[in-house]
């Protein structure tokens, strides 16, 4: 999955603006590479987000891999929001053991952890 950013006319604002979509690549019946839009995000997306890192994390989550180090807080929240939208909308295939395990995940602030029994 990756983010596709298209500059197009926004009828609400009357200006040309960036339109954001989450897209996956696949091969059609003729064997040609094509893109399929999984989720349309619209115009009002913060363009300072690290889209490459977010798409990498989404790909890892879909594959069932867990990342040890989270993204910056804003990007992490955005990633999980997108992931939950994809799962709830059945836009992606998620293995049942991953779907069940998601309920047990919690976010931990690593700065607050301390170890009292250091060798």
Buried (B, 14 or more C-beta within 10 A) or exposed (E): BBBBEEEEEBEEEEEEBEBBBBBBEEEEEEEEEEEEEBBEBEEEBEEEBBBEBBBBBBEEBBEEEEEEEBBEEEBBEBBBEBBEBBBEEEBBEBEEEBEEEBEEEEEEEEEEEEEEEEE
